[in-house]
Amino acid sequence: MRHTLLLVILLPAPLLAGPKAGDEGTPEYQAASDLVRRLGDAKFATREEAARKLVDMGAAAVPALTAGTKSTDEEVRTRSTALLPKAVAVGWKRRAEAFLADPGAHRDLPLLAEWEKLTGTPDAGSRKLYAQVLVAQGPLLELAAADKKAGAAALAARAMELPSVAPPGNKQVEVTAGDVAGILFAQAYLKVPIPPGASGGPSDPLYLLAKPATREALDDKEMGRAARRLVVGWYESRPADDIWAGQYFALLAYRGPFPEADPILVRLATKHNLVAIRVAAMEALGKAGSAAAVGALKRLLDDASAMHGDLNNKDAGHQVRDCALAALVRGSGKDPKAYKLNELASASLFFGGTADADTITVRILGFATKADREAGINKWKAEAAAKK
C-alpha cells in the first residue's frame, strides 16, 4: 500500500500579508474616500463631521487624504491638506502606544534595532523615549530607513524648523524630547554630514542640544540613560573635523555634567584645536567630579603643553596644566586665588539656534609667574595626597 506524502509549504509572513488597512482597494480606503468627498459638502456640519472621522481613522485615512490633496474641488483639497498631518500623527501615536503595550509584538517599527544598538539594552526608559520619537518623528525615521538620501534631505528640513525662534511677541516653536531624540538619532544613523557651509547653521541638528527638552531628557529618571547614550552616540557619529559638534557637546556637559560624557570630554580637553573648547571640556570634567573625570584632570597636571598664546603673562605663559588645576579647584568649590590662579581672559561661546541665543562665558585662569604655577600645583597635589 502506497502512502502519499503531503508537502506543506510555509510562506514567509510578508508574502502572506495582505494590503494594509487604508490601502487602495480596501474597505477602509473606500470609507475614507467617501469621507474625503464629504469635505466638500455644502453643509458645514457635514464637512466638520467628515474631518473628525478622518482624523480618528489615523493611518487608515492617509492614502485617501493624500489623494484628496490633489482634488479638483478646492474645499476638498484645502481640507485634505490640513487634515493629512493630523491623521499621520494619530497613526504614529497609536503605533507608539501599541509598542509600549507589547514591545515584542511590534518589531516592524522603523530603525528599532538600530535604536537598541545605540541606546543599549532595552528597558522601560529606552522604550518610552523611542515611543516619543515615533510620535514626534515617525515619518522621518520611516523615510530614513527606506531611502538614506531622501532621509538626509528631510532631516535637514525638519531640523531647520525646530530650532527657529518666532518673531517677538509670537510663541516659540515647541521642541519635545521626542523631537530632539528623533533628529539626533536620524543623523547618527544616516551619518550624512551637513552640506559644506551649513555646519553650525540653522539646518544643523546640533542646535537642539541647547534646547531645554534636551536637558530634561538627559536628567529624566526613567529615560535619562537612553537619552545620554543617544547624545554620546550622536557625537561619535560626527566627522572628526566638526568643530561645532565639539563645542556644543562640551557646552552641554558644562551646563550639566553626565558621566557618559567623560571619555569624550577627555578627548576634547586634550586634542581639540580650539583653546576655548579645551577649557570648556576641562571645566565640565571639573564640574562632573566623577572618579574618571578627576583622574583625567589629575593626569593633565603634568602636561606642560602650551594652550593660549598671548595672555600678557610672558614669564609663565599658559599651559594645559593651568586649565586642569583651575577645573579641579573650581570643581571642588575652592577659591582659585588660594592656588595663585588669576583670570587671564574669557571666551563667550555660542550655544543656541539664533543670533540672539544663549552664550556661555568660559573664564580662562592661569599664573602670573612660573613660581606661582609651581606653588599652586604643588599645593593641590599635597592636599590630594593628604586625603588618601
C-alpha positions in Angstrom: 0.0 0.0 0.0 1.4 3.3 -1.1 1.3 6.4 1.1 1.1 9.8 -0.4 3.5 12.4 1.1 1.7 15.7 1.6 4.1 18.8 1.4 3.0 21.9 3.2 4.9 25.0 2.1 5.0 27.7 4.7 5.5 31.1 3.1 7.2 34.0 5.0 4.8 36.3 6.8 5.4 39.3 4.4 4.3 37.2 1.5 1.2 36.1 3.2 0.3 39.5 4.5 -2.4 41.4 2.5 -2.6 45.1 1.9 -2.6 47.5 4.8 -5.8 49.0 6.2 -6.4 52.1 4.1 -4.5 51.0 1.0 -6.4 51.5 -2.2 -8.9 48.7 -2.8 -9.5 48.0 0.9 -12.8 48.7 2.7 -11.0 51.3 4.8 -9.9 53.2 1.7 -13.4 53.2 0.4 -14.8 54.5 3.7 -12.1 57.2 3.9 -12.6 58.2 0.3 -16.3 58.7 1.0 -15.4 61.0 3.9 -13.0 62.9 1.8 -15.7 63.7 -0.7 -17.9 65.0 2.2 -15.2 67.5 2.9 -16.7 69.5 0.0 -20.3 69.1 1.1 -22.4 72.2 1.1 -23.3 71.8 4.8 -20.7 72.9 7.3 -21.7 70.3 9.9 -21.2 67.5 7.3 -17.7 68.8 6.5 -16.8 69.0 10.1 -18.0 65.5 10.9 -16.2 64.1 8.0 -13.0 65.8 9.1 -13.3 64.5 12.6 -13.8 60.9 11.4 -10.9 61.1 9.0 -8.5 62.2 11.8 -9.9 59.5 14.1 -9.1 56.9 11.4 -5.4 57.8 11.7 -3.1 55.9 9.3 -6.0 54.2 7.5 -7.1 57.6 6.2 -3.7 58.7 4.9 -3.9 57.3 1.4 -7.4 58.7 0.8 -6.4 62.1 2.2 -3.3 62.1 0.1 -5.5 61.6 -2.9 -7.7 64.4 -1.6 -4.8 66.9 -1.7 -5.0 66.6 -5.5 -8.7 67.0 -5.8 -10.2 69.5 -8.3 -12.5 70.7 -5.5 -10.7 73.5 -3.7 -12.5 72.9 -0.4 -11.7 69.1 -0.5 -8.1 69.9 -1.5 -7.6 72.5 1.2 -9.2 70.5 4.0 -7.3 67.3 3.0 -4.0 69.1 3.1 -4.8 70.4 6.6 -6.1 67.0 7.9 -3.3 64.8 6.4 -0.6 65.6 9.0 -3.2 65.2 11.8 -4.1 61.8 10.6 -0.5 60.8 10.3 0.2 62.0 13.8 -2.7 59.9 15.2 -1.4 56.9 13.3 2.1 57.2 14.8 0.7 57.8 18.3 -1.3 54.6 18.1 1.7 52.7 16.9 3.8 54.1 19.8 1.1 53.1 22.3 0.9 49.6 20.8 4.7 49.2 21.1 4.7 50.2 24.7 1.8 47.9 25.5 3.6 44.9 23.8 7.2 45.6 22.6 7.8 42.1 21.5 4.9 42.1 19.1 5.9 45.3 17.3 9.4 44.7 15.9 8.5 46.1 12.5 8.9 49.7 13.6 11.4 51.9 11.7 15.1 51.6 12.9 14.1 49.9 16.1 17.1 47.5 16.0 19.4 50.5 15.3 17.9 52.4 18.2 18.5 49.5 20.6 22.1 49.2 19.4 22.8 52.9 20.0 20.9 53.2 23.3 21.9 49.9 24.9 19.9 47.0 26.4 16.2 47.9 26.1 14.4 48.9 29.2 11.3 50.8 30.1 13.1 54.1 29.8 14.6 53.5 26.3 11.2 52.1 25.1 9.4 55.2 26.4 11.9 57.5 24.7 11.6 55.6 21.4 7.8 55.8 21.6 8.1 59.6 22.0 10.4 59.6 19.0 7.8 57.7 17.0 5.1 60.3 17.9 7.3 63.3 17.1 9.5 62.0 14.2 8.0 58.7 13.0 7.7 59.8 9.3 11.4 60.9 9.4 12.6 57.6 10.7 10.5 55.6 8.2 11.9 57.7 5.3 15.5 57.4 6.6 15.1 53.6 6.8 13.7 53.3 3.3 15.9 55.9 1.5 19.0 57.5 3.1 19.3 60.2 0.5 15.7 61.3 0.9 16.0 60.9 4.7 19.0 63.2 4.8 17.1 65.9 2.9 14.1 65.5 5.2 16.4 65.6 8.3 17.9 69.0 7.3 14.4 70.4 6.6 13.0 69.2 9.8 16.0 70.3 11.9 15.6 73.8 10.4 12.0 74.0 11.5 12.6 73.2 15.2 15.4 75.5 16.4 13.8 78.6 14.9 12.5 81.3 17.2 9.4 83.2 16.2 9.4 87.0 16.0 9.0 88.9 19.2 5.5 88.5 20.7 4.9 85.2 19.0 5.2 81.8 20.6 8.5 80.0 20.2 8.5 76.7 18.4 8.0 74.0 21.0 10.5 71.2 20.9 9.9 67.9 22.8 12.3 65.2 24.0 10.9 63.1 21.1 11.8 65.8 18.6 15.4 66.1 19.9 16.0 62.3 20.2 14.4 61.6 16.8 16.5 64.1 14.9 19.8 63.3 16.7 19.1 59.6 16.2 18.3 60.1 12.5 21.5 62.0 11.9 23.6 59.4 13.8 22.0 56.6 11.7 22.4 58.4 8.4 25.9 59.6 9.1 25.3 62.3 6.5 27.3 65.5 7.2 25.6 68.8 6.9 26.4 70.3 3.5 29.6 72.4 3.4 28.9 75.9 4.7 25.9 74.8 6.6 27.7 73.4 9.7 26.6 75.5 12.6 23.8 76.9 10.5 20.1 76.7 11.2 19.7 73.3 9.5 22.3 71.7 11.7 20.7 69.4 14.3 23.3 70.2 16.9 21.3 73.3 17.9 18.9 71.0 19.5 21.4 70.3 22.2 20.8 73.8 23.6 17.0 73.2 23.9 15.5 72.8 27.4 13.9 69.5 26.2 17.4 68.0 25.8 18.5 68.8 29.3 15.2 67.4 30.7 15.6 64.2 28.8 19.2 63.7 30.0 18.1 64.2 33.6 14.9 62.2 33.4 15.0 59.3 35.9 13.4 56.8 33.5 14.6 57.9 30.1 17.9 59.6 31.0 20.2 56.6 30.4 18.9 56.1 26.9 19.0 59.9 26.2 22.6 60.2 27.4 23.8 57.2 25.4 22.0 58.7 22.4 23.8 62.0 22.7 27.1 60.3 23.0 26.3 58.1 20.0 25.3 61.1 18.0 28.6 62.9 18.8 30.6 59.8 17.9 28.9 59.7 14.5 30.0 63.2 13.6 33.1 63.8 11.4 36.3 64.4 13.3 36.6 67.9 11.9 33.1 69.0 13.0 34.2 71.9 15.3 30.7 72.9 16.1 29.7 69.4 17.4 32.7 69.5 19.7 31.7 73.0 21.0 28.1 72.1 21.6 28.9 68.8 23.3 31.4 70.4 25.6 28.9 73.2 26.5 26.1 70.7 27.0 28.2 68.8 29.6 29.5 72.1 31.0 25.9 73.2 31.7 25.0 69.8 33.3 27.6 67.1 33.6 26.8 63.4 33.0 29.1 60.5 33.4 28.7 59.1 29.9 30.2 62.3 28.5 33.6 61.9 30.4 35.5 60.0 27.8 34.6 62.5 25.0 35.4 65.4 27.3 38.8 64.0 27.9 39.4 63.8 24.2 38.2 67.3 23.7 40.3 68.6 26.6 43.5 67.1 25.2 43.1 67.0 21.4 40.7 69.8 20.2 42.2 72.6 18.1 40.3 75.4 19.8 41.6 76.5 23.2 38.2 77.7 24.4 36.6 74.3 23.8 39.5 72.6 25.5 39.0 74.8 28.5 35.2 74.2 28.5 35.8 70.5 28.3 38.1 70.6 31.3 35.7 72.8 33.3 32.9 70.3 32.5 35.2 67.5 33.8 35.8 69.5 37.0 32.1 70.0 37.5 31.4 66.3 36.9 33.6 65.3 39.8 33.4 61.6 38.9 36.4 59.4 39.6 37.1 59.2 35.8 36.8 63.0 35.4 39.0 63.9 38.3 41.5 61.2 37.4 41.8 62.7 33.9 42.4 66.2 35.2 45.0 65.0 37.7 46.9 63.4 34.9 46.8 66.7 33.0 48.5 68.4 35.9 51.8 67.2 34.5 51.0 68.4 30.9 53.2 71.4 30.2 51.9 71.8 26.6 51.1 75.4 25.6 47.5 76.5 25.5 46.6 80.1 24.9 49.4 82.1 23.2 49.1 85.7 24.3 47.7 86.5 27.8 50.2 89.1 28.9 51.9 86.8 31.3 55.1 86.1 29.4 57.0 84.7 32.3 54.6 81.8 32.9 52.8 81.5 29.6 49.7 79.4 29.5 49.7 75.6 29.7 47.3 72.7 29.8 48.1 72.0 33.4 47.0 75.5 34.3 43.5 74.8 33.0 43.5 71.4 34.6 44.2 72.8 38.0 41.6 75.6 37.5 39.0 72.9 36.7 39.9 70.8 39.7 39.9 73.8 42.0 36.6 75.3 40.8 35.0 71.8 40.6 35.7 71.3 44.3 34.3 74.7 45.2 37.6 76.1 46.3 39.0 79.6 45.7 41.3 79.7 42.7 43.3 82.6 44.3 44.3 80.3 47.1 46.3 78.4 44.4 47.6 81.6 42.9 45.3 81.3 39.8 44.2 84.5 38.2 41.7 85.2 35.4 43.7 86.0 32.3 41.0 86.0 29.7 37.4 84.9 28.9 35.7 83.4 25.9 32.0 83.7 25.0 30.9 80.5 23.3 27.7 80.4 21.2 25.2 77.9 22.5 21.8 78.3 20.7 20.0 78.4 17.4 19.7 82.1 16.7 21.8 85.2 16.7 20.4 86.4 20.0 20.5 82.9 21.6 22.4 81.9 24.7 26.2 82.2 25.0 28.3 80.6 27.8 31.3 82.5 29.1 34.3 80.4 29.8 36.9 82.1 32.1 40.5 81.2 31.4 42.7 81.1 34.5 46.4 80.9 34.7 49.5 82.1 36.6 51.4 85.4 36.6 54.8 83.6 37.1 56.4 80.2 36.8 56.9 80.2 40.5 53.2 80.8 41.1 52.4 77.8 38.9 54.8 75.5 40.8 53.4 76.6 44.1 49.8 76.3 43.1 50.1 72.8 41.6 52.3 71.5 44.4 49.7 72.8 46.9 46.9 70.9 45.2 48.9 67.7 44.9 49.9 67.9 48.6 46.3 68.3 49.7 45.2 65.5 47.5 47.9 63.2 48.9 46.9 64.1 52.5 43.3 63.0 51.8 44.4 59.4 50.9 
